Amino acid sequence: MRRGTPIGFRAPLTDIDGKDLNALVRAAWFSRAPKRLAAALAAAEAGAGSPGDDLPTGIGRPATRALRGAGVTTLEQVAQHSRAELLALHGVGPKAVRVLSEALEQRGLALRG
């Protein structure tokens, strides 16, 4: 509450779809995050499909957003990270790491030991 006015809303989590919940949390984060950090993430997301961006589409949008948010937009940059580092990024799961590893292997690259 702020000055007696409720801020936010209550809803049973079982009534909210996962995508809707993600959108709500994301909107809340953008409204409270430091402007520079929010702008950097928005710019990274807007860079989708930019020249030099060769991340495989098979990793999924959450993993793509997570990697771009971390400044990783190419497979060469992915190869500079370990499996554990990639999995530590919110949105990057085992499937995304497998797809990335396969794409790296096709280029003669590998994740850092």
C-alpha positions in Angstrom: 0.0 0.0 0.0 1.1 3.5 -0.7 -0.6 6.3 1.1 -3.6 3.9 1.8 -3.9 3.0 -1.9 -3.4 -0.6 -2.8 -0.7 -1.2 -5.4 -1.0 -4.3 -7.5 -3.6 -7.0 -7.3 -4.2 -10.5 -5.9 -5.0 -13.5 -8.0 -4.7 -17.2 -7.3 -1.7 -18.5 -9.2 -3.7 -21.5 -10.4 -5.9 -19.0 -12.3 -3.0 -17.4 -14.2 -1.5 -18.9 -17.3 2.3 -19.2 -17.3 2.6 -16.8 -20.2 0.4 -14.3 -18.6 2.3 -14.5 -15.3 5.6 -14.1 -17.2 4.2 -11.0 -19.0 3.1 -9.5 -15.7 6.4 -10.1 -14.0 8.3 -8.7 -17.0 6.1 -5.6 -17.1 6.7 -5.1 -13.4 10.4 -5.5 -13.7 10.6 -3.0 -16.6 8.7 -0.5 -14.6 11.1 -0.7 -11.6 14.4 -1.7 -13.2 17.1 0.9 -13.6 16.5 2.7 -16.8 19.9 1.9 -18.2 19.5 -1.8 -17.5 16.0 -1.9 -19.0 17.2 0.0 -22.1 20.1 -2.5 -22.5 17.7 -5.5 -22.4 15.2 -3.8 -24.8 18.1 -3.1 -27.2 19.3 -6.6 -27.0 15.9 -8.0 -27.7 15.4 -5.5 -30.6 18.6 -6.8 -32.1 16.9 -10.0 -33.1 17.9 -11.0 -36.6 20.6 -8.4 -36.7 23.7 -9.0 -38.9 26.1 -11.4 -37.3 23.3 -12.9 -35.1 23.6 -16.6 -35.8 21.9 -18.2 -32.8 19.8 -21.2 -33.9 16.0 -20.6 -33.7 15.6 -24.1 -32.2 16.8 -22.9 -28.8 13.5 -21.1 -28.3 12.6 -17.5 -27.6 13.3 -17.5 -23.8 16.8 -18.9 -24.3 17.4 -16.4 -27.2 16.3 -13.5 -25.0 18.5 -14.7 -22.1 21.5 -15.0 -24.3 21.0 -11.6 -25.9 20.4 -10.1 -22.5 23.8 -11.5 -21.5 25.4 -9.9 -24.7 25.7 -13.3 -26.5 24.5 -13.1 -30.1 26.8 -15.4 -32.0 27.9 -19.0 -31.7 31.5 -17.9 -31.3 30.4 -16.0 -28.2 28.4 -19.1 -27.0 31.6 -21.2 -27.3 33.3 -18.9 -24.7 30.9 -20.2 -22.1 30.6 -23.5 -20.2 27.4 -25.6 -20.1 27.0 -24.6 -16.4 27.2 -20.9 -17.3 24.6 -21.2 -20.0 22.2 -23.2 -17.7 22.6 -20.5 -15.1 20.9 -18.0 -17.4 17.2 -17.8 -16.7 15.5 -19.1 -19.8 18.3 -21.4 -21.0 17.5 -25.1 -20.3 19.0 -28.4 -21.2 17.3 -28.5 -24.7 18.7 -25.1 -25.6 22.2 -26.1 -24.5 21.9 -29.3 -26.6 20.8 -27.4 -29.7 23.6 -24.9 -29.1 26.1 -27.7 -28.7 25.0 -29.3 -31.9 25.2 -26.0 -33.8 28.7 -25.4 -32.4 29.8 -28.9 -33.4 28.7 -28.3 -37.0 31.0 -25.3 -37.0 33.9 -27.2 -35.4 33.4 -25.4 -32.1 32.5 -26.6 -28.6 31.5 -25.2 -25.3 34.3 -24.2 -23.0 35.3 -27.0 -20.7 
